[in-house]
Amino acid sequence: MKRVHQHGVTCAIAAPVWHELVYGCNRLPAGKRRATVEACLRSVVRPSFPILPYDEAAAAWHGTERARLEAIGKTPPHVDGQIAAVARQHGLTLVTTNPKDFTAFEGLALVDWRA
């Protein structure tokens, strides 16, 4: 949270990340925990961060990278490629706690905020 407060105005969320957040929330059983997560997404996350689209340029980069990676025997999850593509096409640094999921992508600026 400290880093989000430090960099918040320069942060954004890729549309596939927003999908993952909404999907994860909706998989929770109805109850207090789900209601709390829904409220946080609606009143904190969504108004605080622009959601960047997975558009034509991102899809083209992703398609090229996916083919390159498959040719060398690597098959990252599709959604990770979408997230990487959005960051790459917007010239942004991808922040993650799982850098190993993104290191194979070429030309992607990556940082692990746990470090």
FENZI-V210015 format. One line per field, one symbol per residue. burial: I if it has 9 or more other C-alpha atoms within 8 Angstrom, else O. A space follows every 10 residues. Layout:
# FENZI-V210015
burial->???
This chain:
# FENZI-V210015
burial->OOOOOOOIOO IOIIIIIIOO IIOOIOOOOO OOOIIOIIII IIOIIIOOII IIOIOOOIIO IIOOIIOOII OOOOOOOOOI IIIIIIIIIO OOIIOIOOIO OIIOIOOIOI IIOOO
